[in-house]
Amino acid sequence: MFAAVDCTEHTEICTKYDVSGFPTFKYMLYGKNAQAYNGGREEADFISFMSDPENAKKSSSLPPAAEDMWSDAEGSDNIIKLTAVDFDKFIQTNPSVLVMFYAPCKSSLLPQLCHVHVFITAF
């Protein structure tokens, strides 16, 4: 499961999870023990991590820069946009969630996540 929080609108969540730069990824199991995601930023890296978080492989290349906002990316409707109202319940009821904390003007990685979600849900 992939989710995203806009830190310009939901600062209390981002503060709670010590988000100080964008994008920041945190991996959560049922909302407990939020762990920093230190994997790669390519589509293959996200797929590898979510397929096996304990043994994910990291690619060596850097992601391409995106010029448009990610909401226009194919598959973006598969990313759950969380708010202060639904964040806690969502991460506590879903067994495995990779959350991207972002600021819209500073995040170019969501297109990769959109494609990853489409790929994983195809299984």
Buried (B, 14 or more C-beta within 10 A) or exposed (E): BBBBBBBEEBEEBBEEBEBEEBBBBBBBBEBEEBEEBEBBBBBBBBBBBBBEBEEBEEBEEEBEEBEEBBEEBEBBEBBBBBEBEEBEEBBEEBEEBBBBBBBBEEBBBBBBBBBBBBBBEEE
